[in-house]
Amino acid sequence: MAQSLSSRHPAGLTVERQQLRLEKVGVIAGFLVGLPFALAEVSHQLADAPEWLSAAAIVLTVAGATRLGLLVASALARRIAR
């Protein structure tokens, strides 16, 4: 990823660089939204469940939110590219 942000890219790739940056922001935003949601809501809902099940649900919730952030950002990036 660090290579994609170097200043050696031709001028024609600026749209691609913007798309990549937007996707990175989407992934980070999805993670930052998913983590507190998983820790607060999911762990609260599964308080009486076994610990392994609660941990797995938290991990899957964060992963799903991160993936959703990427999908939303990718859709926005494609829309901007048009």
GUKOL-412538 format. One record per atom (N, C-alpha, C, O, CB): residue number from 1; residue in three letters; atom name; z, y, x. Coordinates in nm, 2 decimals. Glycine has a CB too. Layout:
N
REC  num  residuo  atomo  zz  yy  xx
REC  NUM  Ala  CA  Z  Y  X
...
This chain:
82
REC  num  residuo  atomo  zz  yy  xx
REC  1  Met  N  0.00  -0.12  0.08
REC  1  Met  CA  0.00  0.00  0.00
REC  1  Met  C  0.00  0.13  0.09
REC  1  Met  O  -0.06  0.23  0.05
REC  1  Met  CB  0.12  0.00  -0.09
REC  2  Ala  N  0.07  0.12  0.20
REC  2  Ala  CA  0.07  0.24  0.28
REC  2  Ala  C  -0.07  0.28  0.33
REC  2  Ala  O  -0.10  0.40  0.35
REC  2  Ala  CB  0.16  0.22  0.40
REC  3  Gln  N  -0.15  0.18  0.35
REC  3  Gln  CA  -0.29  0.21  0.39
REC  3  Gln  C  -0.37  0.29  0.29
REC  3  Gln  O  -0.45  0.37  0.32
REC  3  Gln  CB  -0.36  0.09  0.43
REC  4  Ser  N  -0.33  0.27  0.16
REC  4  Ser  CA  -0.41  0.34  0.06
REC  4  Ser  C  -0.37  0.48  0.05
REC  4  Ser  O  -0.45  0.56  -0.02
REC  4  Ser  CB  -0.38  0.27  -0.08
REC  5  Leu  N  -0.27  0.53  0.11
REC  5  Leu  CA  -0.23  0.67  0.10
REC  5  Leu  C  -0.26  0.74  0.22
REC  5  Leu  O  -0.23  0.86  0.23
REC  5  Leu  CB  -0.08  0.67  0.07
REC  6  Ser  N  -0.33  0.68  0.32
REC  6  Ser  CA  -0.37  0.75  0.44
REC  6  Ser  C  -0.48  0.86  0.41
REC  6  Ser  O  -0.55  0.84  0.31
REC  6  Ser  CB  -0.41  0.66  0.55
REC  7  Ser  N  -0.49  0.95  0.50
REC  7  Ser  CA  -0.58  1.06  0.47
REC  7  Ser  C  -0.72  1.03  0.53
REC  7  Ser  O  -0.80  1.12  0.53
REC  7  Ser  CB  -0.53  1.19  0.53
REC  8  Arg  N  -0.75  0.91  0.57
REC  8  Arg  CA  -0.88  0.87  0.63
REC  8  Arg  C  -0.98  0.83  0.52
REC  8  Arg  O  -1.09  0.80  0.56
REC  8  Arg  CB  -0.86  0.76  0.72
REC  9  His  N  -0.94  0.83  0.40
REC  9  His  CA  -1.04  0.78  0.29
REC  9  His  C  -1.14  0.89  0.27
REC  9  His  O  -1.11  1.01  0.28
REC  9  His  CB  -0.96  0.75  0.16
REC  10  Pro  N  -1.26  0.85  0.24
REC  10  Pro  CA  -1.37  0.94  0.20
REC  10  Pro  C  -1.33  1.02  0.07
REC  10  Pro  O  -1.25  0.97  -0.01
REC  10  Pro  CB  -1.50  0.87  0.18
REC  11  Ala  N  -1.39  1.13  0.05
REC  11  Ala  CA  -1.36  1.21  -0.06
REC  11  Ala  C  -1.39  1.14  -0.19
REC  11  Ala  O  -1.33  1.18  -0.29
REC  11  Ala  CB  -1.44  1.34  -0.06
REC  12  Gly  N  -1.48  1.05  -0.20
REC  12  Gly  CA  -1.52  0.98  -0.32
REC  12  Gly  C  -1.41  0.89  -0.37
REC  12  Gly  O  -1.41  0.84  -0.49
REC  12  Gly  CB  -1.64  0.90  -0.30
REC  13  Leu  N  -1.31  0.86  -0.29
REC  13  Leu  CA  -1.21  0.77  -0.33
REC  13  Leu  C  -1.08  0.84  -0.39
REC  13  Leu  O  -0.98  0.78  -0.41
REC  13  Leu  CB  -1.16  0.68  -0.22
REC  14  Thr  N  -1.09  0.97  -0.41
REC  14  Thr  CA  -0.98  1.04  -0.46
REC  14  Thr  C  -0.94  0.99  -0.60
REC  14  Thr  O  -0.82  0.99  -0.63
REC  14  Thr  CB  -1.01  1.19  -0.46
REC  15  Val  N  -1.03  0.96  -0.68
REC  15  Val  CA  -1.00  0.91  -0.82
REC  15  Val  C  -0.93  0.78  -0.81
REC  15  Val  O  -0.83  0.75  -0.88
REC  15  Val  CB  -1.13  0.89  -0.90
REC  16  Glu  N  -0.97  0.69  -0.72
REC  16  Glu  CA  -0.91  0.56  -0.70
REC  16  Glu  C  -0.77  0.58  -0.65
REC  16  Glu  O  -0.68  0.51  -0.69
REC  16  Glu  CB  -0.99  0.47  -0.60
REC  17  Arg  N  -0.75  0.67  -0.56
REC  17  Arg  CA  -0.61  0.70  -0.51
REC  17  Arg  C  -0.52  0.75  -0.62
REC  17  Arg  O  -0.41  0.72  -0.62
REC  17  Arg  CB  -0.62  0.80  -0.39
REC  18  Gln  N  -0.58  0.84  -0.70
REC  18  Gln  CA  -0.50  0.89  -0.82
REC  18  Gln  C  -0.46  0.77  -0.91
REC  18  Gln  O  -0.35  0.77  -0.96
REC  18  Gln  CB  -0.57  1.00  -0.89
REC  19  Gln  N  -0.55  0.68  -0.93
REC  19  Gln  CA  -0.53  0.57  -1.02
REC  19  Gln  C  -0.42  0.48  -0.96
REC  19  Gln  O  -0.33  0.44  -1.03
REC  19  Gln  CB  -0.65  0.49  -1.04
REC  20  Leu  N  -0.43  0.46  -0.83
REC  20  Leu  CA  -0.33  0.37  -0.76
REC  20  Leu  C  -0.19  0.44  -0.77
REC  20  Leu  O  -0.09  0.37  -0.79
REC  20  Leu  CB  -0.37  0.35  -0.62
REC  21  Arg  N  -0.18  0.57  -0.75
REC  21  Arg  CA  -0.06  0.64  -0.76
REC  21  Arg  C  0.00  0.63  -0.90
REC  21  Arg  O  0.12  0.61  -0.91
REC  21  Arg  CB  -0.07  0.79  -0.71
REC  22  Leu  N  -0.08  0.65  -1.00
REC  22  Leu  CA  -0.04  0.64  -1.13
REC  22  Leu  C  0.02  0.50  -1.17
REC  22  Leu  O  0.12  0.49  -1.23
REC  22  Leu  CB  -0.15  0.68  -1.23
REC  23  Glu  N  -0.05  0.40  -1.12
REC  23  Glu  CA  0.00  0.26  -1.14
REC  23  Glu  C  0.13  0.24  -1.07
REC  23  Glu  O  0.22  0.17  -1.12
REC  23  Glu  CB  -0.10  0.16  -1.09
REC  24  Lys  N  0.15  0.29  -0.95
REC  24  Lys  CA  0.28  0.28  -0.88
REC  24  Lys  C  0.39  0.35  -0.96
REC  24  Lys  O  0.50  0.30  -0.97
REC  24  Lys  CB  0.27  0.34  -0.74
REC  25  Val  N  0.36  0.47  -1.01
REC  25  Val  CA  0.46  0.54  -1.09
REC  25  Val  C  0.49  0.46  -1.21
REC  25  Val  O  0.61  0.45  -1.25
REC  25  Val  CB  0.41  0.68  -1.13
REC  26  Gly  N  0.39  0.39  -1.27
REC  26  Gly  CA  0.42  0.31  -1.39
REC  26  Gly  C  0.51  0.19  -1.36
REC  26  Gly  O  0.60  0.16  -1.44
REC  26  Gly  CB  0.29  0.26  -1.45
REC  27  Val  N  0.49  0.13  -1.25
REC  27  Val  CA  0.57  0.02  -1.21
REC  27  Val  C  0.71  0.06  -1.19
REC  27  Val  O  0.81  0.00  -1.23
REC  27  Val  CB  0.51  -0.05  -1.08
REC  28  Ile  N  0.73  0.17  -1.12
REC  28  Ile  CA  0.86  0.22  -1.09
REC  28  Ile  C  0.93  0.26  -1.22
REC  28  Ile  O  1.05  0.23  -1.24
REC  28  Ile  CB  0.86  0.34  -0.99
REC  29  Ala  N  0.86  0.33  -1.30
REC  29  Ala  CA  0.92  0.38  -1.43
REC  29  Ala  C  0.96  0.26  -1.52
REC  29  Ala  O  1.06  0.26  -1.58
REC  29  Ala  CB  0.82  0.47  -1.51
REC  30  Gly  N  0.87  0.16  -1.52
REC  30  Gly  CA  0.90  0.03  -1.60
REC  30  Gly  C  1.03  -0.03  -1.55
REC  30  Gly  O  1.11  -0.08  -1.62
REC  30  Gly  CB  0.79  -0.06  -1.59
REC  31  Phe  N  1.04  -0.04  -1.42
REC  31  Phe  CA  1.16  -0.10  -1.36
REC  31  Phe  C  1.29  -0.02  -1.39
REC  31  Phe  O  1.39  -0.07  -1.43
REC  31  Phe  CB  1.14  -0.11  -1.20
REC  32  Leu  N  1.27  0.12  -1.37
REC  32  Leu  CA  1.39  0.20  -1.40
REC  32  Leu  C  1.43  0.21  -1.54
REC  32  Leu  O  1.55  0.23  -1.57
REC  32  Leu  CB  1.36  0.34  -1.35
REC  33  Val  N  1.34  0.18  -1.63
REC  33  Val  CA  1.37  0.18  -1.78
REC  33  Val  C  1.43  0.04  -1.81
REC  33  Val  O  1.52  0.02  -1.89
REC  33  Val  CB  1.25  0.21  -1.87
REC  34  Gly  N  1.37  -0.07  -1.75
REC  34  Gly  CA  1.41  -0.20  -1.78
REC  34  Gly  C  1.54  -0.24  -1.73
REC  34  Gly  O  1.61  -0.32  -1.79
REC  34  Gly  CB  1.31  -0.30  -1.73
REC  35  Leu  N  1.58  -0.19  -1.61
REC  35  Leu  CA  1.70  -0.24  -1.55
REC  35  Leu  C  1.82  -0.19  -1.63
REC  35  Leu  O  1.91  -0.28  -1.67
REC  35  Leu  CB  1.71  -0.18  -1.41
REC  36  Pro  N  1.84  -0.06  -1.67
REC  36  Pro  CA  1.96  -0.03  -1.75
REC  36  Pro  C  1.95  -0.09  -1.89
REC  36  Pro  O  2.06  -0.13  -1.94
REC  36  Pro  CB  1.96  0.12  -1.77
REC  37  Phe  N  1.83  -0.11  -1.95
REC  37  Phe  CA  1.82  -0.17  -2.08
REC  37  Phe  C  1.87  -0.32  -2.07
REC  37  Phe  O  1.95  -0.36  -2.15
REC  37  Phe  CB  1.68  -0.17  -2.13
REC  38  Ala  N  1.83  -0.39  -1.96
REC  38  Ala  CA  1.87  -0.53  -1.95
REC  38  Ala  C  2.02  -0.54  -1.92
REC  38  Ala  O  2.08  -0.62  -1.98
REC  38  Ala  CB  1.79  -0.59  -1.83
REC  39  Leu  N  2.07  -0.45  -1.84
REC  39  Leu  CA  2.21  -0.46  -1.80
REC  39  Leu  C  2.30  -0.42  -1.92
REC  39  Leu  O  2.41  -0.47  -1.94
REC  39  Leu  CB  2.24  -0.37  -1.69
REC  40  Ala  N  2.25  -0.33  -2.00
REC  40  Ala  CA  2.34  -0.28  -2.12
REC  40  Ala  C  2.32  -0.37  -2.24
REC  40  Ala  O  2.41  -0.43  -2.29
REC  40  Ala  CB  2.30  -0.14  -2.15
REC  41  Glu  N  2.19  -0.38  -2.29
REC  41  Glu  CA  2.17  -0.44  -2.42
REC  41  Glu  C  2.16  -0.60  -2.40
REC  41  Glu  O  2.23  -0.67  -2.48
REC  41  Glu  CB  2.04  -0.39  -2.47
REC  42  Val  N  2.08  -0.64  -2.31
REC  42  Val  CA  2.06  -0.79  -2.30
REC  42  Val  C  2.19  -0.86  -2.26
REC  42  Val  O  2.23  -0.96  -2.32
REC  42  Val  CB  1.95  -0.82  -2.20
REC  43  Ser  N  2.26  -0.80  -2.16
REC  43  Ser  CA  2.39  -0.87  -2.12
REC  43  Ser  C  2.49  -0.86  -2.23
REC  43  Ser  O  2.57  -0.95  -2.25
REC  43  Ser  CB  2.44  -0.80  -1.99
REC  44  His  N  2.49  -0.75  -2.31
REC  44  His  CA  2.58  -0.74  -2.42
REC  44  His  C  2.55  -0.84  -2.53
REC  44  His  O  2.64  -0.91  -2.58
REC  44  His  CB  2.58  -0.60  -2.48
REC  45  Gln  N  2.42  -0.86  -2.56
REC  45  Gln  CA  2.39  -0.96  -2.66
REC  45  Gln  C  2.42  -1.10  -2.62
REC  45  Gln  O  2.44  -1.19  -2.70
REC  45  Gln  CB  2.24  -0.94  -2.69
REC  46  Leu  N  2.41  -1.13  -2.49
REC  46  Leu  CA  2.44  -1.26  -2.44
REC  46  Leu  C  2.57  -1.28  -2.37
REC  46  Leu  O  2.59  -1.36  -2.28
REC  46  Leu  CB  2.33  -1.30  -2.34
REC  47  Ala  N  2.67  -1.20  -2.42
REC  47  Ala  CA  2.80  -1.20  -2.36
REC  47  Ala  C  2.87  -1.34  -2.37
REC  47  Ala  O  2.94  -1.38  -2.28
REC  47  Ala  CB  2.89  -1.10  -2.42
REC  48  Asp  N  2.84  -1.41  -2.48
REC  48  Asp  CA  2.91  -1.54  -2.49
REC  48  Asp  C  2.82  -1.66  -2.44
REC  48  Asp  O  2.87  -1.77  -2.44
REC  48  Asp  CB  2.94  -1.57  -2.64
REC  49  Ala  N  2.70  -1.63  -2.39
REC  49  Ala  CA  2.61  -1.73  -2.34
REC  49  Ala  C  2.66  -1.77  -2.20
REC  49  Ala  O  2.73  -1.70  -2.13
REC  49  Ala  CB  2.47  -1.68  -2.34
REC  50  Pro  N  2.61  -1.88  -2.15
REC  50  Pro  CA  2.63  -1.92  -2.01
REC  50  Pro  C  2.58  -1.81  -1.91
REC  50  Pro  O  2.48  -1.74  -1.94
REC  50  Pro  CB  2.57  -2.06  -1.98
REC  51  Glu  N  2.65  -1.80  -1.80
REC  51  Glu  CA  2.61  -1.69  -1.71
REC  51  Glu  C  2.46  -1.71  -1.66
REC  51  Glu  O  2.40  -1.61  -1.64
REC  51  Glu  CB  2.70  -1.70  -1.59
REC  52  Trp  N  2.42  -1.83  -1.63
REC  52  Trp  CA  2.28  -1.85  -1.58
REC  52  Trp  C  2.18  -1.80  -1.69
REC  52  Trp  O  2.08  -1.75  -1.65
REC  52  Trp  CB  2.26  -2.00  -1.55
REC  53  Leu  N  2.21  -1.82  -1.82
REC  53  Leu  CA  2.12  -1.78  -1.92
REC  53  Leu  C  2.11  -1.63  -1.93
REC  53  Leu  O  2.01  -1.57  -1.94
REC  53  Leu  CB  2.16  -1.84  -2.05
REC  54  Ser  N  2.23  -1.57  -1.92
REC  54  Ser  CA  2.24  -1.42  -1.92
REC  54  Ser  C  2.16  -1.36  -1.80
REC  54  Ser  O  2.09  -1.26  -1.81
REC  54  Ser  CB  2.38  -1.37  -1.92
REC  55  Ala  N  2.18  -1.42  -1.68
REC  55  Ala  CA  2.11  -1.37  -1.56
REC  55  Ala  C  1.96  -1.39  -1.57
REC  55  Ala  O  1.88  -1.30  -1.54
REC  55  Ala  CB  2.16  -1.44  -1.44
REC  56  Ala  N  1.92  -1.50  -1.62
REC  56  Ala  CA  1.77  -1.53  -1.64
REC  56  Ala  C  1.71  -1.43  -1.74
REC  56  Ala  O  1.60  -1.38  -1.72
REC  56  Ala  CB  1.75  -1.67  -1.69
REC  57  Ala  N  1.79  -1.40  -1.85
REC  57  Ala  CA  1.74  -1.31  -1.95
REC  57  Ala  C  1.73  -1.17  -1.89
REC  57  Ala  O  1.63  -1.09  -1.92
REC  57  Ala  CB  1.83  -1.31  -2.07
REC  58  Ile  N  1.82  -1.13  -1.81
REC  58  Ile  CA  1.82  -0.99  -1.75
REC  58  Ile  C  1.70  -0.98  -1.65
REC  58  Ile  O  1.63  -0.88  -1.66
REC  58  Ile  CB  1.95  -0.97  -1.67
REC  59  Val  N  1.68  -1.09  -1.57
REC  59  Val  CA  1.56  -1.08  -1.48
REC  59  Val  C  1.43  -1.08  -1.55
REC  59  Val  O  1.34  -1.00  -1.52
REC  59  Val  CB  1.57  -1.21  -1.39
REC  60  Leu  N  1.42  -1.16  -1.66
REC  60  Leu  CA  1.30  -1.16  -1.74
REC  60  Leu  C  1.27  -1.03  -1.81
REC  60  Leu  O  1.16  -0.99  -1.83
REC  60  Leu  CB  1.30  -1.28  -1.84
REC  61  Thr  N  1.38  -0.97  -1.85
REC  61  Thr  CA  1.37  -0.84  -1.92
REC  61  Thr  C  1.32  -0.73  -1.83
REC  61  Thr  O  1.23  -0.65  -1.86
REC  61  Thr  CB  1.50  -0.79  -1.99
REC  62  Val  N  1.38  -0.73  -1.71
REC  62  Val  CA  1.33  -0.63  -1.61
REC  62  Val  C  1.19  -0.66  -1.56
REC  62  Val  O  1.11  -0.56  -1.55
REC  62  Val  CB  1.43  -0.63  -1.48
REC  63  Ala  N  1.15  -0.78  -1.55
REC  63  Ala  CA  1.02  -0.81  -1.51
REC  63  Ala  C  0.92  -0.78  -1.62
REC  63  Ala  O  0.81  -0.72  -1.59
REC  63  Ala  CB  1.00  -0.96  -1.48
REC  64  Gly  N  0.96  -0.80  -1.74
REC  64  Gly  CA  0.87  -0.76  -1.85
REC  64  Gly  C  0.85  -0.61  -1.86
REC  64  Gly  O  0.74  -0.56  -1.89
REC  64  Gly  CB  0.92  -0.82  -1.98
REC  65  Ala  N  0.96  -0.54  -1.85
REC  65  Ala  CA  0.95  -0.39  -1.85
REC  65  Ala  C  0.87  -0.34  -1.74
REC  65  Ala  O  0.79  -0.24  -1.76
REC  65  Ala  CB  1.09  -0.33  -1.85
REC  66  Thr  N  0.88  -0.40  -1.62
REC  66  Thr  CA  0.80  -0.36  -1.51
REC  66  Thr  C  0.65  -0.38  -1.53
REC  66  Thr  O  0.57  -0.30  -1.50
REC  66  Thr  CB  0.84  -0.43  -1.38
REC  67  Arg  N  0.62  -0.50  -1.59
REC  67  Arg  CA  0.48  -0.53  -1.62
REC  67  Arg  C  0.43  -0.44  -1.73
REC  67  Arg  O  0.31  -0.40  -1.72
REC  67  Arg  CB  0.47  -0.68  -1.67
REC  68  Leu  N  0.51  -0.41  -1.83
REC  68  Leu  CA  0.46  -0.32  -1.93
REC  68  Leu  C  0.44  -0.18  -1.87
REC  68  Leu  O  0.34  -0.12  -1.91
REC  68  Leu  CB  0.57  -0.31  -2.04
REC  69  Gly  N  0.52  -0.14  -1.78
REC  69  Gly  CA  0.49  -0.01  -1.72
REC  69  Gly  C  0.36  -0.01  -1.64
REC  69  Gly  O  0.29  0.09  -1.64
REC  69  Gly  CB  0.61  0.03  -1.62
REC  70  Leu  N  0.33  -0.12  -1.57
REC  70  Leu  CA  0.20  -0.13  -1.50
REC  70  Leu  C  0.09  -0.13  -1.60
REC  70  Leu  O  -0.02  -0.06  -1.57
REC  70  Leu  CB  0.20  -0.26  -1.42
REC  71  Leu  N  0.10  -0.20  -1.71
REC  71  Leu  CA  -0.01  -0.21  -1.81
REC  71  Leu  C  -0.04  -0.07  -1.87
REC  71  Leu  O  -0.15  -0.03  -1.88
REC  71  Leu  CB  0.02  -0.31  -1.92
REC  72  Val  N  0.07  0.00  -1.90
REC  72  Val  CA  0.05  0.14  -1.96
REC  72  Val  C  -0.01  0.23  -1.86
REC  72  Val  O  -0.10  0.31  -1.89
REC  72  Val  CB  0.19  0.19  -2.01
REC  73  Ala  N  0.04  0.23  -1.74
REC  73  Ala  CA  -0.02  0.31  -1.63
REC  73  Ala  C  -0.16  0.28  -1.60
REC  73  Ala  O  -0.24  0.37  -1.58
REC  73  Ala  CB  0.07  0.31  -1.51
REC  74  Ser  N  -0.20  0.15  -1.60
REC  74  Ser  CA  -0.33  0.11  -1.58
REC  74  Ser  C  -0.43  0.16  -1.69
REC  74  Ser  O  -0.54  0.20  -1.66
REC  74  Ser  CB  -0.34  -0.04  -1.56
REC  75  Ala  N  -0.38  0.15  -1.81
REC  75  Ala  CA  -0.46  0.20  -1.92
REC  75  Ala  C  -0.48  0.35  -1.91
REC  75  Ala  O  -0.59  0.40  -1.93
REC  75  Ala  CB  -0.40  0.17  -2.06
REC  76  Leu  N  -0.38  0.42  -1.87
REC  76  Leu  CA  -0.39  0.57  -1.85
REC  76  Leu  C  -0.48  0.60  -1.74
REC  76  Leu  O  -0.56  0.69  -1.75
REC  76  Leu  CB  -0.25  0.63  -1.83
REC  77  Ala  N  -0.48  0.52  -1.63
REC  77  Ala  CA  -0.56  0.55  -1.52
REC  77  Ala  C  -0.71  0.52  -1.55
REC  77  Ala  O  -0.79  0.60  -1.51
REC  77  Ala  CB  -0.52  0.45  -1.40
REC  78  Arg  N  -0.74  0.42  -1.63
REC  78  Arg  CA  -0.87  0.40  -1.67
REC  78  Arg  C  -0.92  0.51  -1.76
REC  78  Arg  O  -1.04  0.55  -1.75
REC  78  Arg  CB  -0.89  0.26  -1.74
REC  79  Arg  N  -0.84  0.56  -1.85
REC  79  Arg  CA  -0.88  0.66  -1.94
REC  79  Arg  C  -0.91  0.79  -1.86
REC  79  Arg  O  -1.00  0.87  -1.89
REC  79  Arg  CB  -0.76  0.69  -2.04
REC  80  Ile  N  -0.83  0.82  -1.76
REC  80  Ile  CA  -0.85  0.94  -1.67
REC  80  Ile  C  -0.98  0.93  -1.60
REC  80  Ile  O  -1.05  1.02  -1.58
REC  80  Ile  CB  -0.73  0.96  -1.58
REC  81  Ala  N  -1.02  0.80  -1.55
REC  81  Ala  CA  -1.14  0.78  -1.47
REC  81  Ala  C  -1.26  0.80  -1.55
REC  81  Ala  O  -1.37  0.83  -1.49
REC  81  Ala  CB  -1.13  0.64  -1.42
REC  82  Arg  N  -1.26  0.80  -1.68
REC  82  Arg  CA  -1.38  0.81  -1.77
REC  82  Arg  C  -1.43  0.95  -1.77
REC  82  Arg  O  -1.53  0.98  -1.83
REC  82  Arg  CB  -1.35  0.77  -1.90
